């Protein structure tokens, strides 16, 4: 009976491992997309538009 109880957490951990890996991979993908978006520079205004503003 004690063996059944001691093996329960291990089987649960094995079952949850793919879920944990998927969640971590999704978080990394979202972080990478956000960082790529932040690093894009805004388009510079054309010289004509700058002259019109002055």
WOKASUL-V251685 format. One record per residue. SS is DSSP state (H for helix, E for strand, L for the rest). OMEGA is omega in whole degrees, 0 to 359 (none if undefined). Layout:
<<SS OMEGA> <SS OMEGA>>
This chain:
<<L 180> <H 179> <H 179> <H 181> <H 182> <H 180> <H 180> <H 181> <H 181> <H 180> <H 177> <H 179> <H 178> <H 180> <H 183> <H 183> <H 178> <H 179> <H 180> <H 180> <H 179> <H 180> <H 180> <H 179> <H 178> <H 178> <H 178> <H 179> <H 178> <H 179> <H 180> <H 178> <H 179> <H 180> <H 178> <H 179> <H 181> <H 185> <H 177> <L 178> <L 176> <L 179> <L 180> <L 179> <L 180> <L 182> <H 180> <H 179> <H 178> <H 179> <H 179> <H 181> <H 182> <L none>>
